[in-house]
Amino acid sequence: MKSLALILLASLPLAAGVDDSFLLRGVTVHTVSGQDIPNGSILVRDGKIIGVGAKLSAPKGIRIIEGKSMHVYPGMIDSGSEVGMIEIDSVKETTDLAELGDFNPQLRTLVAVNPSSEHIPVTRANGITAVMNLPRGGMISGQGSLMHLDGWTWEEMEILRSGAMHINFPVLTPPPSRSGDSRNVPFAEAKKDYEAKLRTLHEFFEQCRRYQKAKAAALPGFQTDLKYEAMLPVLERKLPALITAVRERTVHDAVEFAAQEHIRIILADVREPGKMLPDLKAKGIPVVLGKTLELPLNDDDPYDAPSSLPAQFYQAGVKFAFASFSASFSRNLPYQAANAVAFGLPYTEALKAVTLNAAEIWGVGDKMGSIDEGKWADLMITDGDPLEAKTQIKHLFIKGKPVDLENRHRQLYEKYLNRP
């Protein structure tokens, strides 16, 4: 009984459910935005960081968490995810990623998130506290939403209801024949199909501008259209368009399209930037990169093309973040960043790409992404480097509240570890 009481007493400071105020001391603080602070302290009140330093005193009545020999990092951000929107890929009833039609800008991913998804605790157990969930399908899929990985409802999880308008840019590839084979389709036919899709996209933007002018003029008989209404922040450059552009030609055409339509863009899943890097730097266009632990895009590419790609963006001065573009593999985000370090990306930049860079790209750098005064206390306490697979996440806080790290993967691990 005595040992049980000691265990309960030791766990009490981290289990104070509704209390989001505390002093965490005796830890190595990795701020990301500045220098590391050995034997540092973090003072949190009402879910926000109000002090970071080497010697902080505890205000009267505030709970103290001792973190001797532990490390503290800001929670990581997956800049392209499907967590909570899909449970089992092969069971369509558990997926809510796309709608019918080419243009669905009025849709928001956040309202489709299942807060009880098994993927959420699995993902946050690896130090990921926030994700940008993106819709699929069509030419304009809808609005990506930035969300915390904790909450009973999507309203509680919301950071940005509308973080970006996701556009799947047309690609110049041969359309499939009736048999499903695209290799025998002439290039001229493929180009014709591409130009038709691009024209359709331009025409939709033109329709949105006409709607914008009609609304501003308050014309008689004007009726609200949810699709056009959702596009107004994009036209006004208040909301960026996240454009999926994998190859160099698509990147070039997407940048040209943005200039023609006078919109702000973020490029997603770029895998072959070619000669476009200086242009992206000059225009200040950020990029969300995908997996580094995968095969090259083309058969004759160097074996390390995906792994060395982030270093190319860094050397070109292009701001970037990492994304899983997945639900089940969002948990591997830190290892994707770590792999880039082995192929030329400085470690500090890899860490920024899953924390501060991501927050700044999504316009919330003043709220999250680093351990600084005034920001939310999205914190992970670890026994080492979070980009290392052997490191354990000991405790996790989202907006200052302790988050349960129990998850299905751990349950299965313990179940089969203790198998008779």
C-alpha positions as CSV (number, residue, x, y, z in Angstrom):
1,M,0.0,0.0,0.0
2,K,2.9,2.4,0.8
3,S,4.5,1.9,-2.6
4,L,1.1,2.4,-4.3
5,A,0.7,5.7,-2.4
6,L,4.1,6.9,-3.5
7,I,3.3,6.1,-7.2
8,L,0.0,8.1,-7.0
9,L,1.8,11.0,-5.3
10,A,4.5,11.1,-7.9
11,S,2.0,11.1,-10.8
12,L,-0.2,13.8,-9.2
13,P,1.6,16.9,-10.7
14,L,1.1,15.7,-14.2
15,A,-2.5,14.4,-13.7
16,A,-4.0,17.7,-12.4
17,G,-6.7,17.6,-15.1
18,V,-8.1,21.1,-15.4
19,D,-5.0,22.9,-14.2
20,D,-3.1,24.5,-17.2
21,S,-0.7,26.5,-15.0
22,F,2.6,25.2,-13.7
23,L,6.4,25.7,-13.4
24,L,8.5,23.2,-15.2
25,R,12.1,23.3,-13.9
26,G,15.4,21.6,-14.0
27,V,15.1,20.8,-17.8
28,T,17.1,21.5,-20.9
29,V,14.9,24.0,-22.8
30,H,15.2,23.8,-26.6
31,T,13.4,27.0,-27.6
32,V,14.1,26.5,-31.4
33,S,13.9,30.3,-31.8
34,G,17.1,30.9,-29.9
35,Q,19.7,29.3,-27.7
36,D,19.2,26.2,-25.6
37,I,18.8,26.8,-21.9
38,P,20.5,24.1,-19.7
39,N,18.8,23.6,-16.3
40,G,16.1,25.9,-17.4
41,S,12.5,26.6,-16.4
42,I,9.3,27.3,-18.2
43,L,6.4,29.1,-16.4
44,V,3.0,28.5,-17.8
45,R,-0.2,30.2,-16.8
46,D,-3.7,29.6,-18.3
47,G,-2.1,27.5,-21.1
48,K,0.4,30.2,-22.2
49,I,4.1,30.5,-21.6
50,I,4.7,33.6,-19.4
51,G,8.4,32.9,-18.6
52,V,11.4,31.1,-20.0
53,G,14.8,31.2,-18.4
54,A,17.6,29.7,-16.3
55,K,16.2,30.7,-12.9
56,L,12.5,31.3,-12.5
57,S,10.7,31.4,-9.1
58,A,7.4,29.7,-8.7
59,P,4.5,32.1,-7.9
60,K,2.6,31.3,-4.8
61,G,0.2,28.3,-5.2
62,I,1.4,27.2,-8.6
63,R,2.3,23.5,-9.0
64,I,5.9,22.6,-9.7
65,I,6.9,19.8,-12.1
66,E,10.5,18.6,-11.7
67,G,12.1,17.6,-15.0
68,K,15.6,16.7,-14.0
69,S,17.7,15.3,-16.8
70,M,14.8,15.8,-19.2
71,H,14.6,17.9,-22.4
72,V,11.7,20.1,-23.5
73,Y,10.9,21.0,-27.1
74,P,7.9,22.7,-28.7
75,G,5.3,20.3,-30.0
76,M,5.7,19.3,-33.6
77,I,3.4,20.3,-36.5
78,D,2.5,18.0,-39.4
79,S,1.9,20.5,-42.3
80,G,-0.1,18.1,-44.4
81,S,-2.1,15.4,-42.8
82,E,-5.3,13.3,-42.8
83,V,-5.4,12.4,-39.1
84,G,-8.9,12.0,-37.8
85,M,-10.4,12.0,-41.3
86,I,-9.7,8.4,-42.2
87,E,-9.6,5.3,-40.0
88,I,-9.3,2.3,-42.3
89,D,-8.4,3.1,-45.9
90,S,-10.1,0.1,-47.3
91,V,-13.4,0.7,-45.4
92,K,-15.1,3.7,-47.2
93,E,-17.5,4.3,-44.3
94,T,-14.5,5.3,-42.2
95,T,-13.1,7.9,-44.6
96,D,-14.3,11.5,-45.1
97,L,-11.6,13.0,-47.3
98,A,-13.3,14.2,-50.4
99,E,-16.6,15.1,-52.1
100,L,-17.9,14.8,-55.7
101,G,-17.2,17.5,-58.2
102,D,-14.2,19.6,-59.3
103,F,-14.8,22.6,-57.2
104,N,-15.6,22.4,-53.5
105,P,-14.0,25.5,-51.9
106,Q,-16.7,25.8,-49.3
107,L,-15.8,22.6,-47.6
108,R,-13.6,22.6,-44.4
109,T,-11.7,19.5,-43.2
110,L,-12.1,20.4,-39.5
111,V,-15.8,19.5,-39.4
112,A,-15.0,16.1,-40.8
113,V,-12.5,15.2,-38.1
114,N,-13.4,12.4,-35.7
115,P,-11.9,13.4,-32.3
116,S,-12.1,9.7,-31.2
117,S,-9.9,8.4,-34.0
118,E,-7.3,5.9,-33.0
119,H,-4.8,7.7,-35.1
120,I,-4.9,10.9,-32.9
121,P,-3.3,9.4,-29.7
122,V,-0.9,7.3,-31.8
123,T,0.3,10.5,-33.6
124,R,0.6,12.8,-30.5
125,A,2.4,10.1,-28.6
126,N,5.4,10.8,-30.9
127,G,5.4,14.5,-30.0
128,I,3.1,15.9,-32.7
129,T,0.7,18.3,-31.1
130,A,-0.9,19.9,-34.2
131,V,-1.7,19.0,-37.8
132,M,-2.8,20.8,-41.0
133,N,-5.6,18.5,-42.3
134,L,-6.0,18.6,-46.1
135,P,-9.0,17.5,-48.2
136,R,-8.6,15.3,-51.3
137,G,-10.3,15.1,-54.7
138,G,-11.4,17.5,-57.5
139,M,-9.5,20.5,-58.7
140,I,-10.3,22.7,-55.7
141,S,-10.7,20.2,-52.8
142,G,-11.7,22.6,-50.1
143,Q,-10.1,24.3,-47.1
144,G,-7.4,22.8,-45.0
145,S,-7.7,23.3,-41.3
146,L,-5.0,23.6,-38.6
147,M,-6.0,21.7,-35.5
148,H,-4.6,20.6,-32.1
149,L,-4.6,16.9,-31.4
150,D,-6.6,17.1,-28.2
151,G,-10.2,17.9,-27.5
152,W,-13.7,16.4,-27.2
153,T,-15.0,18.1,-30.3
154,W,-13.6,19.7,-33.4
155,E,-14.4,23.1,-32.0
156,E,-12.0,22.4,-29.1
157,M,-9.3,21.2,-31.5
158,E,-9.5,24.2,-33.8
159,I,-6.6,26.5,-34.4
160,L,-7.4,27.7,-37.9
161,R,-10.7,26.7,-39.4
162,S,-9.5,27.9,-42.7
163,G,-5.7,27.6,-43.1
164,A,-5.4,27.2,-46.9
165,M,-7.4,26.5,-50.0
166,H,-6.2,23.2,-51.4
167,I,-5.8,23.2,-55.2
168,N,-4.8,20.1,-57.1
169,F,-3.1,21.7,-60.1
170,P,-3.6,20.2,-63.6
171,V,-0.7,17.9,-64.7
172,L,0.5,17.4,-68.2
173,T,0.3,13.6,-68.3
174,P,-1.4,11.4,-70.9
175,P,-5.0,10.8,-69.9
176,P,-5.8,7.0,-69.5
177,S,-7.3,5.2,-72.5
178,R,-10.5,3.1,-72.1
179,S,-8.3,0.2,-71.1
180,G,-6.8,2.4,-68.3
181,D,-3.4,2.5,-70.1
182,S,-2.0,6.1,-70.6
183,R,1.3,5.1,-72.3
184,N,-0.1,5.0,-75.8
185,V,-2.0,8.3,-75.7
186,P,-0.4,10.9,-78.0
187,F,1.3,13.9,-76.4
188,A,-0.9,16.3,-78.4
189,E,-4.0,14.7,-76.8
190,A,-2.5,14.9,-73.3
191,K,-1.6,18.6,-73.8
192,K,-5.1,19.3,-75.1
193,D,-6.6,17.7,-71.9
194,Y,-4.2,19.7,-69.7
195,E,-5.0,23.0,-71.4
196,A,-8.8,22.3,-71.0
197,K,-8.4,21.7,-67.3
198,L,-6.3,24.8,-66.8
199,R,-8.8,26.8,-68.8
200,T,-11.6,25.5,-66.6
201,L,-9.6,26.5,-63.4
202,H,-9.1,30.0,-64.8
203,E,-12.8,30.3,-65.7
204,F,-13.8,29.3,-62.2
205,F,-11.6,32.1,-60.8
206,E,-13.1,34.5,-63.2
207,Q,-16.6,33.5,-62.1
208,C,-15.5,34.1,-58.5
209,R,-14.3,37.6,-59.4
210,R,-17.6,38.4,-61.0
211,Y,-19.4,37.3,-57.9
212,Q,-17.0,39.4,-55.8
213,K,-17.9,42.5,-57.9
214,A,-21.6,41.8,-57.8
215,K,-21.5,41.4,-54.1
216,A,-19.6,44.7,-53.6
217,A,-22.0,46.5,-55.9
218,A,-25.0,45.1,-54.0
219,L,-26.8,44.4,-57.3
220,P,-30.6,43.8,-57.1
221,G,-31.4,40.1,-56.9
222,F,-27.9,39.2,-55.6
223,Q,-27.9,35.7,-54.0
224,T,-25.2,34.3,-51.8
225,D,-23.3,31.3,-53.3
226,L,-21.3,29.3,-50.8
227,K,-18.7,28.2,-53.4
228,Y,-17.9,31.7,-54.5
229,E,-18.2,33.1,-51.0
230,A,-15.5,30.7,-49.8
231,M,-13.1,31.9,-52.6
232,L,-13.3,35.6,-51.6
233,P,-10.5,35.4,-48.9
234,V,-8.3,33.8,-51.6
235,L,-9.0,36.6,-54.1
236,E,-8.3,39.1,-51.4
237,R,-5.0,37.4,-50.5
238,K,-6.1,36.8,-47.0
239,L,-6.1,33.0,-47.4
240,P,-3.3,31.3,-49.3
241,A,-3.8,28.6,-51.8
242,L,-2.0,25.4,-51.1
243,I,-1.1,24.0,-54.6
244,T,0.0,20.4,-55.0
245,A,2.8,20.5,-57.6
246,V,5.2,17.6,-57.8
247,R,7.3,18.1,-60.9
248,E,9.2,21.1,-62.2
249,R,6.8,21.9,-65.0
250,T,3.8,21.9,-62.6
251,V,5.7,24.0,-60.2
252,H,6.5,26.5,-63.0
253,D,2.9,26.6,-64.2
254,A,1.5,26.9,-60.6
255,V,3.8,29.9,-59.9
256,E,2.7,31.5,-63.2
257,F,-1.0,30.8,-62.4
258,A,-0.6,32.5,-59.0
259,A,0.9,35.6,-60.7
260,Q,-1.9,35.7,-63.3
261,E,-4.6,35.4,-60.6
262,H,-2.8,37.6,-58.1
263,I,-3.1,35.1,-55.2
264,R,-0.8,33.9,-52.4
265,I,0.4,30.4,-52.7
266,I,2.1,27.6,-50.8
267,L,3.5,24.7,-52.8
268,A,2.9,21.2,-51.6
269,D,4.6,17.8,-52.2
270,V,7.3,19.2,-54.5
271,R,9.6,16.4,-55.4
272,E,11.3,17.8,-58.5
273,P,11.9,21.5,-58.3
274,G,14.5,21.6,-61.1
275,K,15.5,25.2,-61.9
276,M,12.5,26.8,-60.0
277,L,14.3,27.2,-56.7
278,P,15.7,30.7,-57.3
279,D,12.2,31.8,-58.5
280,L,10.6,30.4,-55.3
281,K,13.1,32.2,-53.2
282,A,12.6,35.5,-55.1
283,K,8.9,35.4,-54.9
284,G,8.9,34.2,-51.2
285,I,6.9,31.1,-51.9
286,P,7.1,28.6,-49.1
287,V,6.9,24.8,-49.7
288,V,5.5,21.8,-47.8
289,L,7.7,18.8,-48.4
290,G,6.6,15.2,-48.2
291,K,8.4,12.0,-47.2
292,T,12.2,11.7,-47.4
293,L,12.1,8.0,-46.6
294,E,10.8,6.8,-50.0
295,L,11.9,5.8,-53.4
296,P,13.0,8.4,-56.0
297,L,10.4,9.9,-58.3
298,N,12.0,8.6,-61.5
299,D,13.7,5.3,-62.2
300,D,17.0,7.1,-63.2
301,D,17.1,9.5,-60.3
302,P,19.9,9.3,-57.7
303,Y,19.0,6.9,-54.9
304,D,19.1,9.7,-52.4
305,A,17.0,12.2,-54.3
306,P,14.1,12.4,-51.8
307,S,16.5,12.5,-48.8
308,S,18.7,15.3,-50.2
309,L,15.8,17.4,-51.5
310,P,15.3,19.4,-48.2
311,A,19.0,20.4,-48.2
312,Q,18.5,21.8,-51.7
313,F,15.6,24.0,-50.5
314,Y,17.6,25.2,-47.5
315,Q,20.6,26.1,-49.6
316,A,18.4,28.0,-52.0
317,G,16.9,30.0,-49.1
318,V,13.3,28.7,-49.6
319,K,11.3,28.3,-46.4
320,F,9.8,24.8,-46.0
321,A,8.1,22.5,-43.6
322,F,7.6,18.7,-43.5
323,A,4.3,16.8,-43.9
324,S,3.3,13.2,-43.9
325,F,0.3,13.7,-46.3
326,S,-1.1,10.7,-44.4
327,A,-3.1,9.6,-41.4
328,S,-1.5,6.3,-40.4
329,F,2.1,7.6,-40.9
330,S,1.8,11.1,-39.5
331,R,3.6,9.6,-36.4
332,N,6.7,9.2,-38.5
333,L,7.1,12.9,-39.2
334,P,10.2,13.4,-36.9
335,Y,12.0,10.6,-38.7
336,Q,11.3,12.1,-42.1
337,A,13.0,15.3,-40.9
338,A,15.9,13.3,-39.3
339,N,16.6,11.5,-42.5
340,A,17.2,14.8,-44.3
341,V,19.8,15.6,-41.7
342,A,21.9,12.6,-42.8
343,F,21.8,14.0,-46.4
344,G,23.0,17.6,-45.8
345,L,20.2,19.5,-44.0
346,P,21.4,21.2,-40.8
347,Y,19.9,19.7,-37.7
348,T,18.5,23.0,-36.5
349,E,16.7,23.5,-39.8
350,A,15.2,20.0,-39.7
351,L,13.8,20.8,-36.2
352,K,12.4,24.2,-37.4
353,A,10.7,22.4,-40.3
354,V,8.5,20.5,-37.9
355,T,8.0,23.4,-35.5
356,L,8.6,27.1,-36.1
357,N,8.8,27.1,-39.9
358,A,5.5,25.2,-40.0
359,A,3.8,27.7,-37.6
360,E,5.1,30.7,-39.6
361,I,4.0,29.2,-43.0
362,W,0.5,28.8,-41.6
363,G,0.5,32.3,-40.1
364,V,0.5,31.3,-36.4
365,G,4.1,31.8,-35.6
366,D,3.0,34.2,-32.9
367,K,1.1,31.5,-31.1
368,M,3.1,28.3,-31.5
369,G,6.2,26.6,-33.0
370,S,8.8,27.6,-30.4
371,I,9.1,28.0,-26.6
372,D,8.8,31.8,-26.2
373,E,6.8,34.0,-23.9
374,G,3.2,34.7,-25.0
375,K,2.9,31.4,-27.0
376,W,0.8,28.4,-26.2
377,A,2.4,25.8,-24.0
378,D,2.5,23.1,-26.7
379,L,5.4,21.2,-25.1
380,M,6.9,17.7,-25.2
381,I,9.2,16.4,-22.4
382,T,11.6,13.8,-23.7
383,D,14.6,11.8,-22.6
384,G,16.6,12.9,-25.7
385,D,16.5,14.2,-29.2
386,P,12.9,13.9,-30.6
387,L,14.2,13.2,-34.1
388,E,15.9,10.0,-32.9
389,A,13.8,6.9,-33.0
390,K,15.1,5.7,-29.6
391,T,13.9,8.8,-27.8
392,Q,10.8,8.5,-25.6
393,I,8.2,11.2,-25.2
394,K,7.7,11.2,-21.4
395,H,5.0,13.9,-21.2
396,L,3.0,16.0,-23.6
397,F,1.2,19.3,-23.1
398,I,-1.2,21.0,-25.4
399,K,-2.1,24.6,-24.5
400,G,-0.7,23.8,-21.0
401,K,-2.9,20.8,-20.4
402,P,-1.3,17.3,-19.9
403,V,-2.2,14.9,-22.6
404,D,-2.6,11.1,-22.1
405,L,0.1,9.3,-24.1
406,E,-1.8,6.0,-23.9
407,N,-2.5,4.7,-27.4
408,R,-3.4,1.5,-29.4
409,H,0.2,0.9,-30.5
410,R,1.4,0.9,-26.9
411,Q,-1.4,-1.3,-25.8
412,L,-0.6,-3.9,-28.5
413,Y,3.1,-3.7,-27.8
414,E,2.4,-4.5,-24.1
415,K,-0.1,-7.2,-24.9
416,Y,2.2,-9.2,-27.1
417,L,5.3,-8.4,-25.0
418,N,3.5,-10.2,-22.1
419,R,2.2,-13.0,-24.2
420,P,2.5,-16.4,-22.3
